[in-house]
């Protein structure tokens, strides 16, 4: 039986903004204690508090809580305090660890005891480090430069969080409220200031917004900048290619790819030429890096008392990543109706993280805006966030036990928290796959929309649609 409802093109200027309090049973029940469901005054635009302004306020509030959560580590000695108070972040120690306190320039200058260390991050994160260091050097005293570096970095990441939320809200203009999943996420508060990941998340979100607006080359430029910040957006190219094959939009894909290559070359190649050793440190470091704390490989090594050789883990991880992407491809080409782009983006990235040898606590930030666009249902989202918060506490208490034996979690309960987090992520993948194969249950498509974030894919032809019924919008009364 074909469950595919006819596609209609939605005019956001005519159609009312979707409200979770009207369509999500969980939010509908919760809203009764917070002023009730969306009413006619909001619908008629009589309230100054537009959805986008509320989203912005939520991000600012979450960012302030993010700073407060890390504040204890700003002024205390790092002798286990950063783990016992769960306020660890990479920003403070890397101010010293990357030689920024000595005025070292990332990639161009070496640092460390033997003067042979380089920054092990992609170029734009190095640029963010340098920018923060220069800003701090312009006003801070020598005694509190490291603390001020944390403050300046937090401000940059708050701007990145705002950009992410706004871009996510505008990617599907009828579903602005869905961006609240990112804006109010516990994971944003807990993990937003661990590292500079939010910069890449913001650029990726902007790339998706540009794609949704059919600005394919600009989308590629933004993807290229995101890859120059963190490498993970590169994973998204595989599902995008496959969806474009099914939607007969390969020309758009290659325009995007050209933009990505141009942006990456413009940003990275000059650094590569000027400091080849410093530039390649990131790639060499990740190749030689062994299984990290949050990975399934570390869990297996503890559970089975087996040490994985880094070379073997690289092979296993690469093979499983390919298998995972082939699985996503099977979903893309096996579903009766072409999946929406955020759905396959979320699946690909989530599966990549599960099999990756590094799964740091802040990597949840990569998934947040994608999930908000892929499956904006709050009950499952809250369960997932609870699992992430549990793992957040688990990793720091486990590291406390590693540095101060007997004072934190031993490896067994820590591994339990790791598996709870991974199972929760896989459960979200299962729910997304169910929505793909049963599109009548997809909350985004319930109004007759096709792929609001898909840009050229929204309402595009389908290679499996021989009758052309999915190319034709169905006249539907507004409202």
N, C-alpha and C positions, 0 to 999 in steps of 0.2 A: 504493500500500500504506500502510495507516494504522499508524504506528509508535507511536501514543500508548498507553503502558501504563496500566492502570487506576489510578485514584487511591486511595491509602489514607491515612487520617488517622493520623498518628504521635503516640503518647503518649510524650512525652519522659521521663516518670517510669518507663516500662516499657522502652522501647527504649534500647539501648546507644548511647553517644556514638560517632559516627563517628570513625575514626582514619585520618589520611592514610597512616600506615605500613602499613595493611592494604589500602587501596583505591587509592592513588596509586603507580604503578610507580616513579616517580622518587624519591619519599620512601622507598618500601620499600627500594630499593637503597641509598640514603644512610643509612638507619637502621641498617644492619648494622654500621657503624663507630661507632655511638653508642648501644649498648645493645640493639639489635635492635628488633623490632616490638612493638606494644602487647601486653602479656601479661595473664594472668588476675588478677594482683594489682591492676592498674589497673582492670580490669573489675569486680572485687569491691569496689572502693573502699577498698583497704588501703593506699593510698599517700597521704601528706599532700599531695603535689604534684598537686593536681587540675589539669585543663586550664586553668581560669580563673586559678589562681594562677601557673601557668607563663606564661600570656599577660601577666599583670601584671608579672612579673619581666622578661620580654622588653621590655616597654614602658619600664620603668625603666632597663634596660641601654641601650636605644636612645636614650633621652633623655639619659643621661649622655654617650654618644658624640656625640650632637647638640651638646651644650654644648662638649665637647672640640674638636669640629670647628670651631666658631666662636670658640673661645677665643683663638687668635692675634690676631684682629681686635679683641679687647676692649681691648688695651693698646698697640697699635701705631698710629702715624700713618697716616692713610688717603691715601697718596700713590701708590697702585698696589699696595700691599701686600695690600689686601683682594682683589684679583684674582689676583695671583701665587700667593697661598696659598689661594685658593678658599674664603675664609672670609667673604665678603661677606654682610651682612644689612641689612635696612632699619631694624632696631630702633635701632641705635646712632646713625646719622645723623639719623633722624627725631626723636630726643630734642631735637636742636638745631633741625632743620628745621621742626618743628611748634611751636616756641616753648615746649616743655615745660620747658626749662632756665630760662626766664624766668617760670615760673609761669602761662603762658597756659592757659586752659581751652578745649579743643576746641569749635569751632563758635561759642562765645560771644565769644571774643577773637580778634582778627586778629593776625598776626605778619608777620615779614619786613621787609626794608629799607624798603619803602613802607607798611608796616602795612596791607596789603591782601590778605594770604594767609589761607586757611582750611584746615582739615584736609580732605583729599580722600578720606576713607574713610567708609564707612557708620557709623551712630551707635554701634553696640555696640563697634566697634573703637576709635572715639574714646573711649568709656567705658573700655575696657581701657587705653588710653594714659594717661588721667587717673588711673585707679586705680594703675597702676604708678608714675606720677610722684608721687602723694601718698604711697604707701608708701615710696618712695625718700627723699622729703623728710623723712620722720619719723625716719630713722636715719643717712642717709649724709652724709658731709662734702661740701662744695662741690666738692672736687677730684676726687671719684670718683663723682659722681651718675650720669653717663652710663653708666659701667661697671655700677653697681648697678642701673640701669634695665634693662640687658640681662639681668642675673641674675634680677631679679624677673619680667621678661617670660618668660624661659626656664621659670621655675617654673610660671607660669600655663599655658604651652603644654604642659608635661609633664602637668599635671592634665588638660588638654584631650585629650592623647593617650591617657591612661589611660581617660578617659570614652569616647572613640571605640572603643578596643579592647574594653572591657567591653560596650558597647552592641552592637558588631558580633558579639561572641561570643554574646550572649544573644538576638540577633535570630533566629537559627536554633539552638535549644538542643541539637539533636542534632549540630551541626557546630561546636562551640566552637573546635576547633583551627584552623578556617579563619581566625580572627582573627589568627593568628600571621603571616599574610601582611602585615597592617598593622603588627603589633607589631615584627616583625624586618625590615621593609622597608629596604633601603639608602636609598630616597628619603626615608623618615622621618628618618633620621640626617642626610642631606645638606641637606634642604630644610625641616625642621620649624621651624627658628629664623630663617628668612629674613624672615618676616612673621608676621602674626597669623592666618593662614588656618586653623590648627588649631582656633581657637575656633568658626568656622563649620562645620568638619568634625565637631566634637564635637556641636554642636546638630543637624546634619543626621542624624547617626547615632542620636541619641536620638529624633528624629522618626521614623526608620524603625523603631526598636524599639517605640515607642508604636503605630505603625501595625500592626506584626506582632502586637501584643497586643490589637488591635481597639479601641484608645483613639484613635478618629479625631479627635476635637476636640483632645485633648492633642497628638496628632501635628501638627495644624495650628498650634497655638500654638508648638511647637518649630520647625516650619518657618518660621513668621513671625519668630521670633527669629533663626534662621539667616540669613534674607534681610536682616534688619536688621544683620547682621554682614558678610556677603558676598552679593552678588546672585545667585550661581550656582544656589542651590537652586530658584529660580524656574523654571529650565529643566526641572526634574523634574516640574513640575505637568502638562506636556503629555502625557508618556507615562503618568503616573498616571491622567489623565482617560481616555485611550484604553483602557487596560487595564480601568478600571472600567466603561466602556461595554461592552466585550466580556464582562466578568464580571457585568453587571447590578448594579453596586454604585455607581451614581451618587449615591445618598443619602449614602453614606459619604464620597465625594469632596467633596461640597458641605459636609458637616460639617467635614471637614478644612480646606477653603478658608475657611470662616467663622472657624475658630480662627486661621488664618494671618493673616487680615485684622485680627482683633481684636488679636493680639499686635503686629503691625507698627504699627498705629495707636497703640496705647498707648505703644510705645517711641519711634516716630519723630515723631509729630505734635507732641508738646510741644516737641521740639527745633526742629521746623519753625516753630512759632509764635514761639518765643523768639528764634531766630536764623535767619531765612529765607535770608539770603545764605550763612551758614555751612553750613546744611543742604543747600542745592542745589549746593554746590561739587562734591560727589562726582558728581552727575549731569552737570553742565556739563563738568567735567574729562574724564569718560569720553566724552562726545559730541565734544569738541574734540581728544581725544587721537589722534595718528596711529598708524600701524602700529608695534608694539613689536618689540624684538629677536627674540623667539622665535616670531613669527607667520609664517605662510606668505606674508603680504603683504610682510613685510620681506625674506623670502627671494626672492620674485619681483622686488622692487625692485632687489636687488643683482644677481641673475642676468641680468635684462633691462635693467639700467640705466635704470629707469623710476621716477619718483616718483609715488606714488598720492596724489591729493588726499584729505584726510580725509573730506570729504563723500561722495566716491565709495566709499571703503572702507566707510563706515558702511552704505551701500546694499548693496554686495556682501555684506558680512558678514551683514546682516539677511536678505537673500534666500537665501543659502546655509544659514543657520540654519533658516529655514522649510522649505527643501528637505530638509535633514537630518532634521528632525522628521517631515516627511511620509514620508520613507523609513522611519523607525522605526515610523510608523503602518502602513505597508505590511507591515512584518514582524509587527506585533502582530495585524493582521487577516488576514494571509495565511498565517500558520503554522497547521498542522493542529491544534495544541494551543496554548492561550493561554500566552504566554511568562511566565516568572517575573518579578516586579517588579524585583528587582535587575538582571536582564539588560537590561531596557529602560532602566532608570536609567543604567546604565553606557554603553550605546550612545548615548543622547541627550547625555550630558555629554561623552563623549569626542569625538563629532562636533562638538559646539559648540566645544570647545577647538581642534580642528583648524582650523576656519574663522574663529575669533575673531581680532580684530586685536591682542589681547594674550594671550600664552601664556607667562606668567612661569614660572621653574623650579619654584616652590613649588606651582603648580597641580596637579602630580601628586598632591599630598595629597588633592585632591578625589576622585580616582579610586580610591585605594587601598582604602578599606573597601567601595566598591561592587564592585570586582573580586573581593575576597575572598568576597562573597556571590554574585556572578554566575557566576564560573567558578573555583572553588578547585582549580586544578591547578597544581602548582608549577613544572614544567619551563618552560611558556610564561611564567609570572610572572617567573621568574629572567631569562629572555631580555629581557623588557620592562624589568626593573629595570637590567640591564646597559646598555641603550640610554639610559635616563634618566640613569644615572651618567656615561655618555659625554657626553651633552649638558650635564650639570652642569659638567663640566670645560671643555667647549667654549665655553660662554657666558662664563665668567670669563676664560679666556685670550684670547678675542676682545676683551672689554672692556679687558683689559690692553693689547692692541695698539692700541686706540683712544686710550688715554691715554698710552701709551709705545710709539710705533711701532717695530716690529722686535723687540719683546720678547715678543709673544704670538702668537696665531693670526691669520692674515689671514682675509679673509671667506670664501674658498673652502672651506677645511677646516671652518670654523665652520658654513657652510651644510650641509655633508655631515652633521655631527653633528645638526643640526636635523632634516634629512630622515630620518635613522636613527631619531631619537626619534618622529617623526610616523608613519613606516611601522610601527614597533613598536606604537604605540597602535592604528593601523588594523588591524594583524594581530590584536590582541586582540579588536577588534570583529568581525572575520571569524570567529574561533573561537567567540565568543558566539553569533553568528547561526547557525553550524553546529549548536551545541547546541540552539538554539531550533527549528530545522527537523528536527533528528534527536534528539528528547528522550530516546531510549534511550541516547544517548551523554552525556547531562547527568548529571554525577556526583552532583548534588544529588537528582535524581529517580530514581536507580538503585534506591533502597530503596522505591520506590512513592509517595514524597511528591509533593505537587502544587506548592505554593508556600509553603514554611515562613515566608518573610518577608512574605508577601502579606496577612496579617491576614484581613480579610473576603473576600479573593480566594482564599484557600487552600481548595480544594475547592468553590469557588463555581460556580453554573451558567455555561454558556457559550452565547452567543447563536447559535453555529454548531452546538451539540450538540443535535440534534432528538430524540435517543433518551434523553437524560438519563443516559447511562452514566457521565459524568464527575462527576456529582453524588453518586454513591453510593460510599462507601468499600468497599474489598474486604477481607474478613476475611483477615488475614495473621498467622501466628503470630509472637509477639514474638521478637526476637533478631536 
